[in-house]
Structures are given as C-alpha cells and as structure tokens.
Amino acid sequence: MWSYFKWEFRQFFTNKKNIAVYVILLFLALYFALKVAPAYDPIEKVDVAEMEARFNTRDDFIKSVEGKFNIHPSVAYALAIFPRWNELDKARIEALSENDYLKYAEATAEWYKYSDAMTLNSSELFYNPLYYTYDNDYAHADGHYGYGYTASRFTGYIEGSSELSMELFEERTALQTLQRMLNEYLPLVLFISCIFLSVDIVLKDRRNPSLLKGFPIADWKKLFMKGIVAFIGSILTIIPLCVGLVIIGLQNGFGNLSLRVPIYSYIEETFSNMTMGTFILKNGLFISVWILFFITIILFVSIILKAEFANLFVSFIVIAAEWIYFERVMGAYTDIQRYPTSYVQVGQVISGYRNFIYESPYLTYQNGLIILGSCTLILMILTLIASKLKRFKLIA
C-alpha cells in the first residue's frame, strides 16, 4: 500500500491541472493582499471627523433648548439622551488625541452599547446609514447586530492583553482579515479548490490501466489511498493563501491568537467572546470535515457514474444548494438545521451570524459537525460497498 500511496502522491502533485490550481490560489492571495485588503472600508471605522461633527451638532442642540419650558416631547427626549452620547464621543475624541487606545476602547464599547440600547426600539433613531444601503429590508436588525458585535469586540480588547492599534480597531491585521474571510468567501474558495484538485483522482486511472494493474491491492484500499492524498493536497491549499496573510501582516500587523472574536447567541440574543485561536481552530476542523465530505462525494460518484462532469455537477450543487432555498428568518418555520448545505458558510455558523439571519437556535457548530460527519460516514460506507461490486471495478 505504501508504494501505491507514493504513486498517487506523485501523480497528484505533478498533475498540471493541480499545479494550475495552486498557482491560481497564489495569484488570488497576492491580488487580495495588495489590492483588495488595503481598500477594505469597514462600516464601523475610526473617524474623528465624524465623531466631532456628531458631538458639535448635539452640543449645539443641547445649548439651544436647555432651560426652556413647554418643549415638545420629542425634543425633551432628545435632551435627555444626547448628553450621555456626547460624553462618550468626547471621551473617544480625547483618547485619540492622547493616543490612549485603552481609554478609546473603553469609551467606544460603552458608546456602541448605549447607541444600540437607544436605537433598537426607536422609530426616530437610526443605526449607521451604511446599514440602510441597497434597499436592505433588514437594515435595522443588521444595525443591531453590527453595534452589538462592535461593542463586544471592543469589550474584548479591554479585557484582553493584545497591543491595541488603529489597525486592530478597524480589523485590518492579518488574523482579523483571516477571520473576516472565514466569515465570507474563504471556505467556498477552499471547497472549490478541493473539488478541482480531486475531480479526476479516480478517473485518471483510465490513462494508465496496465501500470496500475501492477499494484495487487483491493479497489477499496486504492480508494482509501486516493482519499488520503486528495485530503492532504486540499489541506495544503492554505500554503499559497498564507502568502497573502504574511503580506497583510507586514503592512498592518499580524494580531495574535488571544484576540477576542464576538460570538452571537440567538437564544440569549447577546454576544460573548471567543479567542482568535479557538475560532480559527474550530473553522479549521469544520472545513476539514467539509473537505473530507467533498472528497467522499467525488470518490463515490466516480465509481458509480465514471464521469468528471458528474463529479463537478454534484459537488457544485452541494455548494450552491443553500442559495436556492435561502431566505432570512426561515429558520423560524423550517428545519434548515437538518440540511448539510445550510452549514457551507462555516465561519458564519461558528460566529452565530447564520443563527441571527435564519432566526434559528439550532444552526450550530456542534450540529453541523454531527450532520456533516454522519453524511460523510454514510457515503464512505456506500463507497466501500460499491467498490466490492464487480460492475463498479476501478479498472476493467
């Protein structure tokens, strides 16, 4: 078996198609690090001019109506809530002028908590205008989530031991960029790469039938070795992607694994903090299970249908399925947590954002591992059974 493993390993890493996949990933990583990451414009940014403008507007309003009688109830309400807002904004502005980042983090955490508390149930107050772009019907809910997330993030900076910086506050460090990408498209990039790397892992044997007959081992053992090689090759796709993170780290700092990552709980409707190291570790485990799932699909479809197009079609259906049925709040009236495809956005599942938009308490990391692991195990068993049937022999 060791000789066969070495044969598969050499075939995998000398395959021109596979080399092209790694080169494309390296190009994407460089493009992202040099073009996309520097242009990142967070909704909740450190903007002194905006703070000063907001402070001055409210301060002028307070001075113009303070001490007057018989004022409108809405004016009285504004007069009651604006002083605390200005107190926090003033503290933030002063902290930045003094380069006192800890003081800024403390004032900012309180500012977002207070702002969210005032805005959530108000029909007159609004969150950051950027949440309301593109006719977003859920802008108010997204603003509530965004403010809660930011408050939790800055609270984590206060409680943690990380060195504070402007790049850290705007989530521009390498590890924070990795966190953002895990919550966005990085898992999809890794899954698609896995599919293209593995798509011909079985069917390529048709090009060397006589040579492969020289390995006197059972088909199921060959499939097992192929799966191991494909898994190793898919995991190694992180190497070219890490080049981009190194470049971002040199530009904006690397951050550290003790950084706090906000995690949303749908049941408690609040945030808690997880360390960056734990967040990345959980994502790595979940993505690894997904990669194993895709490889198992490809092995099974390859021996049943014997067509690369079928491998691609079935695999991409799994990735795209959630987009077909996705609808916000549908978790309140459907059992979406039962579908493996509901867990494709790995980072969003772990961070709790998927629970938030689906309004389901069951779309969790633990449930995802159980469901995906069970599906993978079932496919492995089916593949083992099929490999023992003569009609599905790898080489006739």
C-alpha positions as CSV (number, residue, x, y, z in Angstrom):
1,M,0.0,0.0,0.0
2,W,2.9,2.3,0.7
3,S,4.1,2.0,-2.9
4,Y,0.6,2.8,-4.2
5,F,0.4,5.8,-1.8
6,K,3.7,7.2,-3.2
7,W,2.5,6.6,-6.7
8,E,-0.8,8.5,-6.1
9,F,1.0,11.3,-4.2
10,R,3.5,11.8,-7.1
11,Q,0.7,11.8,-9.6
12,F,-1.4,14.3,-7.6
13,F,1.4,16.9,-7.2
14,T,2.8,16.5,-10.8
15,N,-0.7,16.9,-12.3
16,K,-0.7,20.1,-14.4
17,K,-4.2,20.8,-13.5
18,N,-3.5,20.6,-9.8
19,I,-0.4,22.8,-10.2
20,A,-2.5,25.3,-12.0
21,V,-5.0,25.4,-9.1
22,Y,-2.2,26.2,-6.6
23,V,-0.8,28.9,-8.9
24,I,-4.2,30.5,-9.2
25,L,-4.7,30.4,-5.5
26,L,-1.3,32.1,-5.1
27,F,-2.3,34.8,-7.6
28,L,-5.6,35.3,-5.8
29,A,-3.8,35.6,-2.4
30,L,-1.4,38.2,-3.8
31,Y,-4.2,40.2,-5.5
32,F,-6.2,40.2,-2.3
33,A,-3.3,41.3,-0.2
34,L,-2.1,44.0,-2.5
35,K,-5.4,45.3,-3.9
36,V,-8.5,44.2,-2.0
37,A,-7.3,44.2,1.6
38,P,-5.9,47.8,1.5
39,A,-9.2,49.0,0.1
40,Y,-11.3,47.5,2.9
41,D,-13.7,50.1,4.2
42,P,-15.4,48.9,7.4
43,I,-18.8,50.2,8.4
44,E,-17.7,50.9,11.9
45,K,-14.5,52.8,11.4
46,V,-12.4,55.1,13.5
47,D,-13.5,58.5,12.1
48,V,-12.6,61.5,14.3
49,A,-14.2,64.0,11.9
50,E,-17.5,62.1,12.1
51,M,-17.3,62.0,15.9
52,E,-16.6,65.7,16.1
53,A,-19.4,66.6,13.7
54,R,-21.8,64.4,15.7
55,F,-20.6,65.9,19.0
56,N,-20.9,69.5,17.8
57,T,-24.4,69.0,16.3
58,R,-25.7,67.6,19.5
59,D,-23.9,70.1,21.7
60,D,-25.4,73.0,19.7
61,F,-28.9,71.4,20.1
62,I,-28.5,70.9,23.8
63,K,-27.4,74.5,24.3
64,S,-30.2,75.9,22.2
65,V,-33.0,74.2,24.1
66,E,-31.6,73.7,27.6
67,G,-33.5,75.6,30.3
68,K,-36.6,76.1,28.1
69,F,-40.1,75.2,29.2
70,N,-43.0,73.8,27.3
71,I,-40.9,72.0,24.8
72,H,-42.2,69.2,22.5
73,P,-41.9,65.6,24.0
74,S,-39.5,64.5,21.2
75,V,-37.3,67.5,22.0
76,A,-37.4,66.6,25.7
77,Y,-36.5,63.0,24.8
78,A,-33.5,64.1,22.7
79,L,-32.4,66.5,25.5
80,A,-32.5,63.5,27.9
81,I,-30.4,61.1,25.8
82,F,-27.9,63.4,24.0
83,P,-25.7,64.3,27.0
84,R,-24.6,60.7,27.6
85,W,-23.9,60.3,23.9
86,N,-21.8,63.5,23.8
87,E,-20.0,62.4,27.0
88,L,-18.9,59.2,25.3
89,D,-18.0,60.8,22.0
90,K,-15.9,63.4,23.8
91,A,-14.1,60.7,25.7
92,R,-13.4,58.9,22.4
93,I,-12.1,62.1,20.7
94,E,-9.8,63.0,23.7
95,A,-8.5,59.4,23.9
96,L,-7.5,59.5,20.2
97,S,-5.8,62.9,20.6
98,E,-3.8,61.5,23.5
99,N,-3.1,58.2,21.7
100,D,-4.7,56.5,24.7
101,Y,-6.0,53.4,22.9
102,L,-7.2,51.6,26.0
103,K,-9.3,54.7,27.0
104,Y,-10.7,54.8,23.5
105,A,-11.6,51.1,23.5
106,E,-13.5,51.6,26.9
107,A,-15.4,54.6,25.6
108,T,-16.2,53.0,22.3
109,A,-17.5,49.8,23.9
110,E,-19.8,51.9,26.0
111,W,-20.8,54.1,23.0
112,Y,-22.0,51.2,21.0
113,K,-23.8,49.6,23.9
114,Y,-25.6,52.9,24.7
115,S,-26.3,53.6,21.0
116,D,-27.8,50.2,20.5
117,A,-30.0,50.5,23.6
118,M,-31.3,53.8,22.4
119,T,-31.8,52.9,18.8
120,L,-33.1,49.3,18.9
121,N,-36.8,50.0,19.8
122,S,-36.9,53.6,18.4
123,S,-38.7,54.7,15.3
124,E,-36.9,58.0,15.2
125,L,-33.3,56.9,15.7
126,F,-31.2,55.0,13.2
127,Y,-28.0,53.0,13.1
128,N,-25.1,53.8,10.8
129,P,-26.5,54.9,7.4
130,L,-24.4,52.3,5.6
131,Y,-26.6,49.5,7.0
132,Y,-29.5,51.0,5.1
133,T,-28.0,50.8,1.6
134,Y,-29.2,48.7,-1.3
135,D,-32.9,48.7,-0.1
136,N,-32.0,46.5,2.8
137,D,-35.3,45.4,4.4
138,Y,-33.4,44.1,7.4
139,A,-31.2,47.2,7.9
140,H,-32.4,47.9,11.5
141,A,-31.8,44.3,12.5
142,D,-28.4,44.3,10.8
143,G,-27.5,47.6,12.6
144,H,-28.5,46.0,15.9
145,Y,-26.2,43.0,15.1
146,G,-23.4,45.3,13.9
147,Y,-23.5,47.5,17.0
148,G,-23.7,44.5,19.4
149,Y,-20.8,42.9,17.5
150,T,-18.6,46.0,17.7
151,A,-19.4,46.6,21.4
152,S,-18.4,43.0,22.2
153,R,-15.3,43.3,20.1
154,F,-14.1,46.5,22.0
155,T,-15.0,44.9,25.3
156,G,-12.7,42.0,24.3
157,Y,-9.9,44.5,23.6
158,I,-10.3,45.9,27.1
159,E,-10.3,42.5,28.8
160,G,-7.6,41.0,26.6
161,S,-3.8,41.5,26.6
162,S,-3.3,42.4,22.9
163,E,-1.4,45.5,21.9
164,L,-4.0,48.0,20.7
165,S,-3.7,49.9,17.5
166,M,-5.8,51.7,14.8
167,E,-5.4,48.7,12.5
168,L,-6.7,46.4,15.3
169,F,-9.7,48.7,15.9
170,E,-10.7,48.5,12.2
171,E,-10.0,44.8,11.9
172,R,-7.1,45.2,9.4
173,T,-4.5,42.9,11.0
174,A,-3.7,39.6,9.3
175,L,-5.6,37.4,11.7
176,Q,-8.6,39.7,11.7
177,T,-8.6,39.7,7.9
178,L,-8.5,35.9,8.1
179,Q,-11.4,36.0,10.5
180,R,-13.4,38.2,8.1
181,M,-12.6,36.0,5.2
182,L,-13.7,32.9,7.1
183,N,-17.0,34.7,7.6
184,E,-17.2,35.5,3.9
185,Y,-15.8,33.5,0.9
186,L,-12.7,31.8,2.1
187,P,-14.5,28.5,2.9
188,L,-16.0,28.5,-0.6
189,V,-12.6,29.1,-2.2
190,L,-11.2,26.1,-0.3
191,F,-14.1,23.9,-1.2
192,I,-14.0,24.7,-4.9
193,S,-10.2,24.2,-4.9
194,C,-10.7,20.8,-3.2
195,I,-13.2,19.8,-5.9
196,F,-11.0,20.8,-8.8
197,L,-8.0,19.1,-7.2
198,S,-9.9,15.8,-6.6
199,V,-12.2,15.7,-9.6
200,D,-10.1,13.3,-11.6
201,I,-8.4,11.4,-8.7
202,V,-10.2,8.2,-9.7
203,L,-11.0,8.6,-13.4
204,K,-7.4,9.5,-14.3
205,D,-6.6,5.8,-13.8
206,R,-8.1,5.1,-17.2
207,R,-5.0,6.6,-18.7
208,N,-2.7,4.0,-17.1
209,P,-4.7,0.8,-16.7
210,S,-1.8,-1.7,-17.4
211,L,0.5,0.1,-15.0
212,L,-2.0,0.2,-12.2
213,K,-2.8,-3.5,-12.5
214,G,0.7,-4.0,-11.2
215,F,-0.5,-2.9,-7.7
216,P,-2.1,-6.0,-6.3
217,I,-4.4,-4.3,-3.8
218,A,-8.1,-4.2,-3.5
219,D,-10.1,-1.4,-5.0
220,W,-11.3,-0.1,-1.6
221,K,-7.7,0.2,-0.5
222,K,-6.9,2.2,-3.6
223,L,-9.9,4.5,-3.0
224,F,-8.7,4.9,0.6
225,M,-5.2,6.0,-0.5
226,K,-6.7,8.3,-3.1
227,G,-8.8,9.9,-0.4
228,I,-5.9,10.5,1.8
229,V,-3.8,12.0,-1.0
230,A,-6.7,14.3,-2.1
231,F,-7.2,15.3,1.5
232,I,-3.6,16.2,2.0
233,G,-3.5,18.1,-1.2
234,S,-6.6,20.0,-0.4
235,I,-5.4,21.0,3.1
236,L,-2.1,22.3,1.5
237,T,-4.1,24.9,-0.4
238,I,-3.7,27.0,2.7
239,I,0.0,27.5,1.9
240,P,-0.4,29.8,-1.1
241,L,-3.2,31.6,0.7
242,C,-0.9,32.2,3.7
243,V,1.4,34.2,1.5
244,G,-1.3,36.9,1.2
245,L,-1.7,36.9,5.0
246,V,2.0,37.4,5.5
247,I,1.9,40.4,3.2
248,I,-1.1,41.9,5.1
249,G,0.7,41.2,8.4
250,L,3.8,43.1,7.3
251,Q,1.6,46.0,6.3
252,N,-0.9,46.2,9.2
253,G,0.4,43.9,11.8
254,F,-0.4,40.2,12.4
255,G,-2.5,40.4,15.5
256,N,-2.4,37.5,17.9
257,L,-4.3,34.3,18.8
258,S,-5.6,35.8,22.0
259,L,-7.6,38.5,20.2
260,R,-11.3,38.3,21.0
261,V,-13.8,37.3,18.4
262,P,-17.5,38.1,19.1
263,I,-19.9,35.1,19.0
264,Y,-23.6,35.7,18.8
265,S,-26.1,33.5,20.8
266,Y,-29.6,33.5,19.3
267,I,-31.1,32.0,22.5
268,E,-29.7,34.7,24.7
269,E,-29.7,37.4,22.0
270,T,-26.3,38.7,23.1
271,F,-22.6,38.3,22.3
272,S,-19.8,36.6,24.1
273,N,-16.2,36.5,23.1
274,M,-14.0,33.6,21.8
275,T,-10.3,33.8,21.4
276,M,-9.0,34.1,17.8
277,G,-7.0,30.9,18.2
278,T,-10.2,28.9,19.2
279,F,-12.2,30.5,16.4
280,I,-9.5,29.5,13.8
281,L,-9.1,26.0,15.2
282,K,-12.9,25.4,15.0
283,N,-13.0,26.7,11.5
284,G,-10.1,24.5,10.5
285,L,-11.8,21.4,11.9
286,F,-15.1,22.2,10.3
287,I,-13.5,23.0,6.9
288,S,-11.5,19.7,7.2
289,V,-14.7,17.7,7.7
290,W,-16.3,19.6,4.7
291,I,-13.2,18.7,2.5
292,L,-13.5,15.1,3.6
293,F,-17.2,15.2,2.6
294,F,-16.5,16.6,-0.9
295,I,-13.7,14.0,-1.5
296,T,-16.0,11.2,-0.4
297,I,-18.7,12.5,-2.8
298,I,-16.2,12.5,-5.7
299,L,-14.9,9.0,-4.9
300,F,-18.5,7.7,-4.7
301,V,-19.7,9.4,-7.9
302,S,-16.6,8.5,-9.8
303,I,-17.1,4.7,-9.3
304,I,-20.8,4.9,-9.9
305,L,-21.1,7.3,-12.9
306,K,-17.5,7.4,-14.1
307,A,-17.7,10.9,-15.5
308,E,-15.8,14.0,-14.3
309,F,-18.7,16.3,-15.3
310,A,-20.9,14.3,-12.8
311,N,-18.3,14.9,-10.1
312,L,-18.3,18.6,-10.7
313,F,-22.1,18.8,-11.1
314,V,-22.9,17.0,-7.8
315,S,-20.2,18.8,-5.8
316,F,-21.2,22.3,-7.0
317,I,-24.9,21.5,-6.3
318,V,-23.9,20.9,-2.7
319,I,-22.2,24.3,-2.6
320,A,-24.9,26.2,-4.4
321,A,-27.9,24.5,-2.8
322,E,-28.3,27.0,0.1
323,W,-28.5,29.9,-2.3
324,I,-31.5,28.2,-3.9
325,Y,-33.6,28.0,-0.7
326,F,-32.0,30.8,1.3
327,E,-34.4,33.2,2.9
328,R,-33.9,35.3,6.0
329,V,-35.9,34.2,9.1
330,M,-36.8,30.9,7.5
331,G,-35.3,29.0,10.4
332,A,-38.3,30.1,12.5
333,Y,-40.7,27.9,10.5
334,T,-38.5,25.3,8.7
335,D,-35.9,22.7,9.9
336,I,-33.0,24.1,7.9
337,Q,-30.6,22.8,10.5
338,R,-31.2,19.3,9.2
339,Y,-29.7,20.1,5.8
340,P,-25.9,19.7,5.4
341,T,-25.9,22.5,2.8
342,S,-27.0,25.0,5.5
343,Y,-23.5,24.8,7.0
344,V,-21.5,25.8,3.9
345,Q,-20.7,29.2,5.4
346,V,-18.5,27.8,8.1
347,G,-17.3,31.0,9.7
348,Q,-20.8,32.4,9.9
349,V,-22.1,29.2,11.6
350,I,-19.4,29.4,14.2
351,S,-19.8,33.1,14.8
352,G,-23.5,32.8,15.2
353,Y,-24.4,35.1,12.3
354,R,-26.2,32.3,10.5
355,N,-28.4,31.8,13.5
356,F,-29.1,35.5,13.5
357,I,-30.2,35.8,9.9
358,Y,-32.1,32.5,9.9
359,E,-33.6,33.1,13.3
360,S,-32.8,29.6,14.4
361,P,-31.1,28.4,17.6
362,Y,-30.2,25.1,16.1
363,L,-27.8,26.0,13.3
364,T,-24.7,25.5,15.4
365,Y,-21.1,24.3,15.1
366,Q,-21.9,21.1,17.0
367,N,-24.9,20.2,15.0
368,G,-23.0,20.9,11.8
369,L,-20.2,18.5,12.7
370,I,-22.7,15.8,13.6
371,I,-24.8,16.1,10.4
372,L,-21.8,16.5,8.1
373,G,-19.8,13.8,9.8
374,S,-22.8,11.4,9.6
375,C,-23.3,12.2,5.9
376,T,-19.6,11.6,5.2
377,L,-19.7,8.3,7.1
378,I,-22.7,7.1,5.1
379,L,-21.0,8.0,1.8
380,M,-17.9,6.1,2.9
381,I,-19.9,3.0,3.6
382,L,-21.7,3.3,0.3
383,T,-18.4,3.7,-1.5
384,L,-16.9,0.7,0.3
385,I,-19.9,-1.4,-0.7
386,A,-19.8,-0.2,-4.3
387,S,-16.1,-0.8,-4.6
388,K,-16.6,-4.5,-3.8
389,L,-19.1,-5.0,-6.7
390,K,-17.7,-6.2,-10.0
391,R,-19.7,-3.8,-12.1
392,F,-18.0,-0.8,-10.4
393,K,-14.4,-2.0,-10.6
394,L,-11.9,0.8,-11.0
395,I,-10.1,-0.9,-13.9
396,A,-11.8,-3.4,-16.1
